[in-house]
Amino acid sequence: MSKKAAPRRLAETEASAHARALKVSARKLNLVAQTIRGKDASSALNELTFSPRRIARDVKKVLQAAIANAENNHQLDVDKLSYTDAPVGRAFARRRYHARGRGRAAGVDKYFSHLTVIVREREEQREEEKA
């Protein structure tokens, strides 16, 4: 008497991984995500490895998790994976204050964000295998 399983939101050739509440603003995270959108998974990993931005390490971990999900859960070929999409969203903002002169305070917002990485198996190589 349980609920029916929800249909899969992704296609059969796609896999995803999520990171919630990353300590970076969505604007900065999107800069890193844009540099690797549309690239092969291996070249995206290389670019993230040598990126000078701090958040690139976390994006790389999520990309590796998406590749592992594709290989283990969906039996996709790792060599044919490409990094297709990475929606970045705002999570929440912690409100802090910064002490100022004359006993006053100024508000400071510490932003967090969410990241979803979607990898897809390339289609053109699948068609060549069928022929």
Secondary structure, DSSP 8 states (H G I E B T S, - for coil): --------SS-TTEEEEEEEEESS-HHHHHHHHHHHTTSBHHHHHHHHHT--STTHHHHHHHHHHHHHHHHHTS---GGGEEEEE--EEEEEEEEEEEE-GGG-EEEEEEEEEEEEEEEEE-HHHHHHHH-
